Protein backbone atom coordinates (compact mmCIF):
# COMPACT_ATOMS: atom_id res chain seq x y z
CA UNK A 1 0.00 0.00 0.00
CA UNK A 2 1.30 3.45 -0.85
CA UNK A 3 2.22 5.59 2.13
CA UNK A 4 2.14 9.33 1.56
CA UNK A 5 3.95 11.64 3.95
CA UNK A 6 2.07 14.10 6.19
CA UNK A 7 3.79 17.04 7.86
CA UNK A 8 5.04 15.81 11.24
CA UNK A 9 2.72 17.86 13.46
CA UNK A 10 -0.43 16.63 11.75
CA UNK A 11 -1.66 13.60 13.63
CA UNK A 12 -4.52 12.20 11.61
CA UNK A 13 -5.68 8.62 11.18
CA UNK A 14 -4.36 7.05 8.02
CA UNK A 15 -6.94 6.70 5.30
CA UNK A 16 -7.66 3.16 4.18
CA UNK A 17 -8.66 2.13 0.68
CA UNK A 18 -10.22 -0.95 -0.84
CA UNK A 19 -7.07 -1.80 -2.79
CA UNK A 20 -3.36 -1.44 -2.10
CA UNK A 21 -2.71 2.23 -2.83
CA UNK A 22 -1.17 5.33 -1.36
CA UNK A 23 -2.69 5.43 2.12
CA UNK A 24 -1.35 8.58 3.79
CA UNK A 25 1.26 11.35 3.46
CA UNK A 26 2.71 10.80 6.93
CA UNK A 27 5.79 10.54 9.04
CA UNK A 28 6.04 9.79 12.71
CA UNK A 29 9.10 11.97 13.21
CA UNK A 30 8.85 14.63 15.92
CA UNK A 31 8.96 18.21 14.73
CA UNK A 32 11.85 20.30 16.01
CA UNK A 33 9.36 23.15 16.43
CA UNK A 34 8.02 21.23 19.38
CA UNK A 35 10.20 20.77 22.42
CA UNK A 36 12.66 17.99 21.54
CA UNK A 37 12.41 16.82 25.11
CA UNK A 38 9.23 16.62 27.13
CA UNK A 39 7.85 20.07 27.85
CA UNK A 40 7.17 18.86 31.36
CA UNK A 41 10.71 17.69 31.97
CA UNK A 42 11.93 18.48 35.46
CA UNK A 43 15.56 18.79 34.38
CA UNK A 44 17.25 22.16 34.66
CA UNK A 45 17.20 24.42 31.60
CA UNK A 46 20.73 24.58 30.20
CA UNK A 47 22.82 26.63 27.81
CA UNK A 48 22.42 23.71 25.38
CA UNK A 49 18.65 24.19 25.53
CA UNK A 50 19.14 27.89 24.94
CA UNK A 51 21.25 27.24 21.84
CA UNK A 52 18.52 24.99 20.48
CA UNK A 53 15.92 27.69 21.13
CA UNK A 54 17.77 30.67 19.67
CA UNK A 55 18.76 28.62 16.61
CA UNK A 56 15.09 27.89 15.96
CA UNK A 57 13.94 31.50 16.28
CA UNK A 58 16.82 32.78 14.16
CA UNK A 59 18.69 34.84 16.74
CA UNK A 60 22.07 34.57 15.06
CA UNK A 61 23.76 36.97 17.46
CA UNK A 62 22.70 34.86 20.43
CA UNK A 63 23.88 31.73 18.62
CA UNK A 64 27.29 33.28 18.06
CA UNK A 65 27.52 34.37 21.70
CA UNK A 66 26.74 30.87 22.96
CA UNK A 67 29.27 29.34 20.60
CA UNK A 68 31.91 31.79 21.79
CA UNK A 69 31.04 30.80 25.36
CA UNK A 70 31.93 27.21 24.50
CA UNK A 71 28.53 25.59 24.03
CA UNK A 72 28.90 22.47 21.89
CA UNK A 73 26.95 22.97 18.62
CA UNK A 74 26.99 19.25 17.85
CA UNK A 75 25.46 18.12 21.12
CA UNK A 76 22.06 16.53 20.55
CA UNK A 77 19.06 16.00 22.77
CA UNK A 78 18.03 12.53 23.92
CA UNK A 79 15.92 12.18 20.77
CA UNK A 80 18.75 13.37 18.54
CA UNK A 81 17.74 16.96 17.83
CA UNK A 82 20.49 19.45 17.15
CA UNK A 83 20.54 23.23 16.76
CA UNK A 84 21.27 22.74 13.06
CA UNK A 85 18.09 20.70 12.55
CA UNK A 86 16.02 23.29 14.35
CA UNK A 87 17.51 26.16 12.34
CA UNK A 88 17.13 24.26 9.06
CA UNK A 89 13.52 23.37 9.77
CA UNK A 90 12.73 26.99 10.57
CA UNK A 91 14.48 28.34 7.47
CA UNK A 92 17.14 30.26 9.39
CA UNK A 93 19.83 30.29 6.73
CA UNK A 94 22.15 32.69 8.53
CA UNK A 95 22.08 30.52 11.66
CA UNK A 96 22.67 27.41 9.56
CA UNK A 97 25.74 29.09 8.04
CA UNK A 98 27.02 30.09 11.48
CA UNK A 99 26.64 26.57 12.83
CA UNK A 100 28.31 25.03 9.79
CA UNK A 101 31.23 27.45 10.13
CA UNK A 102 31.53 26.33 13.75
CA UNK A 103 32.12 22.78 12.56
CA UNK A 104 28.67 21.26 12.89
CA UNK A 105 28.21 17.95 11.09
CA UNK A 106 25.44 18.35 8.46
CA UNK A 107 24.98 14.57 8.36
CA UNK A 108 24.05 14.18 12.02
CA UNK A 109 20.69 12.41 12.43
CA UNK A 110 17.93 12.27 15.02
CA UNK A 111 16.38 9.08 16.35
CA UNK A 112 14.28 8.71 13.17
CA UNK A 113 17.28 9.01 10.90
CA UNK A 114 16.38 12.53 9.78
CA UNK A 115 19.07 15.07 8.91
CA UNK A 116 18.89 18.85 8.80
CA UNK A 117 18.64 18.57 5.00
CA UNK A 118 15.51 16.45 5.29
CA UNK A 119 13.84 19.02 7.53
CA UNK A 120 14.76 21.90 5.23
CA UNK A 121 13.46 19.95 2.23
CA UNK A 122 10.16 19.10 3.91
CA UNK A 123 9.59 22.70 4.93
CA UNK A 124 10.55 23.99 1.49
CA UNK A 125 13.49 26.17 2.51
CA UNK A 126 15.35 25.89 -0.78
CA UNK A 127 18.07 28.36 0.23
CA UNK A 128 18.83 26.29 3.33
CA UNK A 129 18.76 23.11 1.24
CA UNK A 130 21.39 24.62 -1.07
CA UNK A 131 23.52 25.77 1.86
CA UNK A 132 23.50 22.31 3.43
CA UNK A 133 24.27 20.62 0.12
CA UNK A 134 27.22 22.94 -0.42
CA UNK A 135 28.44 21.97 3.05
CA UNK A 136 28.47 18.30 2.07
CA UNK A 137 25.03 17.04 3.03
CA UNK A 138 24.18 13.86 1.13
CA UNK A 139 21.07 14.36 -1.08
CA UNK A 140 20.52 10.59 -1.22
CA UNK A 141 20.80 9.81 2.46
CA UNK A 142 17.77 7.86 3.70
CA UNK A 143 16.08 7.69 7.09
CA UNK A 144 15.01 4.54 8.93
CA UNK A 145 12.16 4.05 6.43
CA UNK A 146 14.40 4.72 3.43
CA UNK A 147 12.75 8.10 2.90
CA UNK A 148 14.99 10.74 1.35
CA UNK A 149 14.99 14.53 1.32
CA UNK A 150 13.66 14.40 -2.25
CA UNK A 151 10.62 12.37 -1.21
CA UNK A 152 9.96 14.69 1.70
CA UNK A 153 10.17 17.75 -0.53
CA UNK A 154 7.87 16.16 -3.12
CA UNK A 155 5.03 15.51 -0.70
CA UNK A 156 4.07 19.14 0.09
CA UNK A 157 5.07 20.29 -3.41
CA UNK A 158 8.31 22.09 -2.58
CA UNK A 159 9.35 22.53 -6.20
CA UNK A 160 12.40 24.74 -5.59
CA UNK A 161 13.76 22.33 -2.99
CA UNK A 162 13.17 19.46 -5.42
CA UNK A 163 15.13 21.31 -8.12
CA UNK A 164 18.01 22.01 -5.76
CA UNK A 165 18.20 18.38 -4.69
CA UNK A 166 18.11 17.05 -8.25
CA UNK A 167 20.81 19.49 -9.32
CA UNK A 168 22.95 18.19 -6.45
CA UNK A 169 22.59 14.60 -7.63
CA UNK A 170 19.52 13.33 -5.79
CA UNK A 171 18.32 10.08 -7.34
CA UNK A 172 14.75 10.60 -8.61
CA UNK A 173 14.16 6.83 -8.65
CA UNK A 174 15.33 6.06 -5.14
CA UNK A 175 12.56 4.24 -3.30
CA UNK A 176 11.48 3.91 0.32
CA UNK A 177 10.88 0.64 2.16
CA UNK A 178 7.62 0.08 0.25
CA UNK A 179 9.13 0.88 -3.12
CA UNK A 180 7.59 4.34 -3.35
CA UNK A 181 9.41 7.15 -5.11
CA UNK A 182 9.19 10.93 -5.00
CA UNK A 183 7.29 10.85 -8.31
CA UNK A 184 4.58 8.61 -6.86
CA UNK A 185 4.16 10.91 -3.88
CA UNK A 186 3.95 14.05 -6.03
CA UNK A 187 1.57 12.35 -8.49
CA UNK A 188 -0.85 11.37 -5.74
CA UNK A 189 -0.80 14.88 -4.27
CA UNK A 190 -1.24 16.50 -7.70
CA UNK A 191 1.86 18.69 -7.55
CA UNK A 192 2.23 19.32 -11.27
CA UNK A 193 5.39 21.44 -11.08
CA UNK A 194 7.14 18.81 -8.97
CA UNK A 195 5.99 15.99 -11.24
CA UNK A 196 7.29 17.84 -14.30
CA UNK A 197 10.61 18.57 -12.60
CA UNK A 198 11.04 14.96 -11.52
CA UNK A 199 10.20 13.61 -14.97
CA UNK A 200 12.65 16.05 -16.56
CA UNK A 201 15.21 14.90 -14.02
CA UNK A 202 14.92 11.26 -15.03
CA UNK A 203 12.16 9.86 -12.84
CA UNK A 204 10.76 6.60 -14.23
CA UNK A 205 6.95 6.81 -14.62
CA UNK A 206 6.70 3.01 -14.82
CA UNK A 207 8.63 2.13 -11.70
CA UNK A 208 6.51 0.03 -9.33
CA UNK A 209 6.17 -0.39 -5.59
CA UNK A 210 6.49 -3.77 -3.91
CA UNK A 211 2.76 -4.20 -4.57
CA UNK A 212 2.96 -3.23 -8.23
CA UNK A 213 1.59 0.31 -8.09
CA UNK A 214 2.90 3.06 -10.34
CA UNK A 215 2.84 6.85 -10.32
CA UNK A 216 -0.02 6.71 -12.84
CA UNK A 217 -2.08 4.62 -10.43
CA UNK A 218 -1.29 7.07 -7.66
CA UNK A 219 -2.46 10.00 -9.79
CA UNK A 220 -5.61 8.09 -10.76
CA UNK A 221 -6.40 7.28 -7.15
CA UNK A 222 -5.72 10.89 -6.15
CA UNK A 223 -8.04 12.14 -8.89
CA UNK A 224 -5.40 14.25 -10.63
CA UNK A 225 -6.22 14.20 -14.38
CA UNK A 226 -3.54 16.75 -15.33
CA UNK A 227 -0.88 14.64 -13.66
CA UNK A 228 -2.32 11.57 -15.42
CA UNK A 229 -1.89 13.41 -18.71
CA UNK A 230 1.70 14.42 -17.88
CA UNK A 231 2.67 10.90 -16.92
CA UNK A 232 1.16 9.40 -20.06
CA UNK A 233 3.01 11.99 -22.17
CA UNK A 234 6.23 10.75 -20.60
CA UNK A 235 5.58 7.12 -21.38
CA UNK A 236 3.56 5.84 -18.43
CA UNK A 237 1.90 2.53 -19.31
CA UNK A 238 -1.88 2.73 -18.72
CA UNK A 239 -2.32 -1.01 -19.19
CA UNK A 240 0.00 -2.01 -16.37
CA UNK A 241 -1.76 -3.58 -13.39
CA UNK A 242 -0.81 -4.00 -9.75
CA UNK A 243 -0.68 -7.26 -7.81
CA UNK A 244 -4.47 -7.24 -7.48
CA UNK A 245 -4.86 -6.94 -11.24
CA UNK A 246 -6.07 -3.33 -11.07
CA UNK A 247 -5.08 -0.81 -13.73
CA UNK A 248 -5.06 2.96 -13.28
CA UNK A 249 -8.44 3.13 -15.03
CA UNK A 250 -10.05 0.63 -12.71
CA UNK A 251 -8.63 2.44 -9.70
CA UNK A 252 -10.05 5.75 -10.93
CA UNK A 253 -13.43 4.14 -11.64
CA UNK A 254 -13.61 2.44 -8.24
CA UNK A 255 -12.88 5.66 -6.37
CA UNK A 256 -15.11 7.93 -8.43
CA UNK A 257 -12.36 10.01 -10.05
CA UNK A 258 -14.51 11.03 -13.01
CA UNK A 259 -12.08 13.33 -14.82
CA UNK A 260 -9.27 10.82 -14.58
CA UNK A 261 -11.65 8.08 -15.75
CA UNK A 262 -12.65 10.04 -18.84
CA UNK A 263 -9.05 10.77 -19.76
CA UNK A 264 -7.87 7.19 -19.24
CA UNK A 265 -10.80 5.82 -21.23
CA UNK A 266 -9.92 8.08 -24.16
CA UNK A 267 -6.32 6.88 -24.00
CA UNK A 268 -7.52 3.28 -23.89
CA UNK A 269 -9.70 3.75 -26.96
CA UNK A 270 -6.83 5.31 -28.90
CA UNK A 271 -4.59 2.41 -27.88
CA UNK A 272 -7.08 -0.18 -29.09
CA UNK A 273 -7.56 1.68 -32.34
CA UNK A 274 -3.85 1.81 -33.09
Buried (B, 14 or more C-beta within 10 A) or exposed (E): BBBBBBBBEEEEEEEEBEBBBBBBBBBEBBBBBEBBBEEEEEEEEEEBBBBBBBBBBBBBEBBBBBBEEEBBBEEBBEBBBBBBBBBBBBBBBBBBBBBBEBEBBBBBBBBBBBBBBBBBBBBBBBBBBBBBBEBEBBBEBBBEBBBBBBBBBBBBBBBBBBBBBBEBEBBBBBBBEBBBBBBBBBBBBBBBBBBBBBBEBEBBBEBBBEBBBBBBBBBBBBBBBBBBBBBBEBEBBBEBBBEBEBBBBBBBBBBEBEEBBEBBBEBBEEEEEE
